[in-house]
Structures are given as structure tokens and as C-alpha cells.
Amino acid sequence: MRLLTLTTSKMPKETEQQYIAWLLYCEAGSIPKLKKVWEQVRLHDGGMTGIWGQKIQGSGPLPIERTLERWSSKYRWVERQELKLKEEMEEVNKTLSKIIQKKKYEIIVLFGDALEKYGRQLRDPNRIVTVQELRILWEMMRIELGEPVGNYQGNPNVMMEVEQASPVINDELDEVIEEAAVAFYRRRRVRRV
């Protein structure tokens, strides 16, 4: 007997009742549970709303367990269920990926806005954007992009310390930066006068 190609949609020569049984099998997880759910829906005699109630009511009586086992074998329910789960996981991953991309984009836009505000603030002292706010947004953007932040590299969730220069060198660097900033603002004031 040649095996049918697996698909999560209705397979060739599979009746509507067989397909509904397989869908219910995917939800229930086993043939005994499938029978139990099928009977519960049938007992409600149309009182149950939703997809399952409509499909089962229109598909006729519950087949016997041996028939369900034959269908399970012929239409490879277990393998199809795994394929269905795989397809659903791929869809969830796609959705999650889109959410992550959107989040990254929004953080980058916020960072850009903060930079723009900070630039305007340098020209107009009435606007307030703190360096701390700017740094937090910068770190958020770097983390979302998977880039290193601070003194660690790689995955931001796993901090791996990088060898740091001695504090003396950092203090010297801070002093050089401070002197450069002071000189810059002095030159700027002179030009305005």
C-alpha cells in the first residue's frame, strides 16, 4: 500500500467525517478522548455552538473505535498531528518575529526622537532631555539589536566581563573629555559675542 502524502488539510479520498475526526484527534490527543468529546458534543444535540458543534452534528454518528483506529492508520493521524503542530509552531515563530521586529523599530524611533530632542535642547535650553534618558534609550536599542552594551559583549542576557583598562586611564580619559568639552563651549561663547 502506497503511503499518502502528509498534509494538514483534507487528504485525497478522506471523507468529511474522517477529516473532522482527525481534527478532533489533534485537539483531544488520543482516540479514547476523541470518542469522549465526540459523544459529549453529540449529546448536546445542536445546543453546543461553535465550529465543533456544527461539524460533529453534521457528520453523523460516532464511528466505532476499530474504525477510528483504521482511519488513524490509513490517514497517518499521529504524523499529521506532528506536522500540524510543526506548522502551528512556525506560525507562532513568525508572529513572534514580527512582534520583535516591531519592538526594535519602535525603540529605534524613540532613540532617534530623543537624539533629535537632545540636539534641539543644545540650541534651546527650555527643552529638557536628560543624558540618562538618552543612555537608557541607547541601551534599549543596542539590546534589541543584539549588540553589546557597557562592558560586556554578545548576548546581553549573559554578561561576560571584558578586561577593563585601569581606573587611572579612565580618569585621565574623563579629564581629557571634560577639557575638550570646556574648550568647545568657550569657543562657542566667543563666536556668539
Secondary structure, DSSP 8 states (H G I E B T S, - for coil): -------SS--TT--HHHHHHHHHHHHHSSHHHHHHHHHHHHHTTT-S-SHHHHHHHTT-S---HHHHHHHHHHTTHHHHHHHHHHHHHHHHHHHHHHHHHHHHHHHHHHHHHHHHHHHHHHH-TTS---HHHHHHHHHHHHHHTT---TTB-S-TTS--B-----HHHHHHHHHHHHHHHHHHHHHHHHHH-
